[in-house]
């Protein structure tokens, strides 16, 4: 009978968690001072493979602990407990311009974590692992309900936490990529907020053309939330990314229907025709299309299309009239929108108007445009289809992987704390009574 | 409008439970609002209290922390757990707490002052689950399909809601749902992601193999249950989730084993084939095998370990006999039916049967006892002192004595639990003090013993010690 030694033990906890939860990864029973590689692999819903890896050396007891030990190289280095997730990239040979986004939120992202002998950077498929485990990363907590919204001309998906409520709510707005992106709303519902992911940048929602998305559409969406029996009508926030920020800022200041309790604005700008609509933002951008630049790999840089920040007050949202707290999140390496410059200009406008106490700006060096919930892989550029013309490009979003990923982790934590503060704990009513 | 607002305020001041009444009123106002259209009046809406569970997806043996927030301070609340088992029966548990000065309750640190359990019991809502009033009698909570989780709903309710009486109450009288303040759902899994479940029907062996994720090779267990028969998978699934390959082995009352369902039709050759199958498996460390048995499975485990020429590294026995009342055939002939000779069956005042006397060492013919004196590996023997199905204490004493006489005391470790019954299983699952044994030719309920709270404590401790024992002897 051959003596087979028990293999090294790869311990990961928790094996089922939410997408924004940390995990611990440890390897035990290794020979001491042994080079090993920890490898993570995802097979996405689109059929692509994403991977990350870190190089470690076991200590004198044969242990590697990712929470404490330094990765000496790979797709991330240093002490990075979650590096195996956020540093993932498409495996060699993959299609170009990929972005890892979960469309089906009822199922988890399944990640295979393996440990290999030696310091490897390729050939993982051909090599036998010493040990491997599987972890599920979920956008939806059990009991969260998903409801299709098609009433009043509004297209979206509503996510509700379990229980009777009532709950505070969010209007969740993505950007120029269009479509109906659900995962952030699913996650927000898992944290106790009703969240409406709104589709608004597709021909279906804007009468055949994206440039006709009117303000009434957003007001109708906000009203759906306000009138929902499980929502606290006076505790609704707007979370916008990119174009979603334009909507959030413009409607919060100028709409009589939309009275949010607070705003979270990510990677966006206040530059738009005053009391205009989204189509006006598009017009402005199109006027400056000659400002499009390209990097050395011919990827599109659009940040200059709204620069310079106008001094003409009719060309930007009068944030001096803002009545609710605003959390601005910007990446200093955003190559898609001039978010840093806009945030700076907004601060000056609000200081002049005397309401700058409402503004909190989180500015992250090395972070790019796509600041999303944490631990999803950072990509510096990806394929993009222009809504309307359906033109296909590769757009540069910016950001360096490590600082961008730290920015996602920090900004999400602060976003949840901001929402908890203003939507759950706050007793102050900021909108005037209509009685 | 103003008059309406004052009216509402007056109501609230009178009630005393300001926030909670307010929530209900706000909900009603919101309903009116949607019914009549965009009425422009203000609703000062307080969000509902919050009930959180950490984690929301856990393995069965993982503790879950439950907390309530944004509740009124120093107020009585009830936490209710309810779930449906796979047959659709409703199980529930309730516990009574008082919130602190911050309006917070934490079930991991606070004490329950009434309900299904009292005292500080972080997992009480799970191990105290009982069939709801009006459900079928003689139920026992056991998961058949281990590839799906139990989904448990947890609710926060206002006040101290009494536990429903176990008999004679009308289900419709229960006003559930109306006073629910908050809710959360948790999933409890027997299988970790990546664990593989493989049905085994080869070399005559009938079982289910669970393998941890990864290439292995892994230490492994042979997992044996009792005379309930069939193929019970959940303990093996959990072992694999903890890094041990595990073969749940059927030997009685299974349709894929040839012969009558009410007799044991397999003998030493069968168990040897099973052990060998595991040993030879490419993802198993052939020299790192253990055996666990519960009830009659203990006798089988001891027999396998001492008489059929295999070398396990350790044996774990839970509440089982040193020998068999009915002779286990060496030549794969059939044994007598377990129900053939009932002279040692005893009955309580309700007509529930206890099999305890059947396994009294004095009632077991000496030639039917396992040759424990030949045991070469450590044995962990777990005793429920209130076991009404097996004479566990007496058998433990006999095994201990035989080992001592053979100069092998160092192999024997006993864990003995006051108030625990026969069915010492993975933790945080409810004990069944009795359950339906058979319905043919007539309904017969059998006694297992054990009281809810001490049995739960025993399961928690015994499971921890079992895994430690396996780590030490199979991986060390």
Interface residues (C-beta under 8 A of the other chain):
Chain A: X1 X2 X3 X4 X5 X6 X7 X9 X10 X14 X15 X16 X17 X18 X29 X110 X112 X114 X128 X129 X130 X131 X132 X133 X134 X135 X136 X138 X141 X142 X143 X162 X163 X164 X165 X166 X167 X168 X192 X223 X227 X228 X229 X231 X232 X233 X234 X235 X423 X424 X429 X433 X434 X435
Chain B: X1 X2 X5 X23 X26 X27 X30 X31 X33 X34 X38 X40 X41 X42 X43 X44 X45 X46 X47 X48 X50 X51 X55 X56 X57 X58 X59 X70 X151 X153 X155 X180 X181 X182 X183 X184 X185 X186 X187 X189 X192 X193 X194 X213 X214 X215 X216 X217 X218 X219 X241 X243 X279 X285 X286 X287 X288 X474 X475
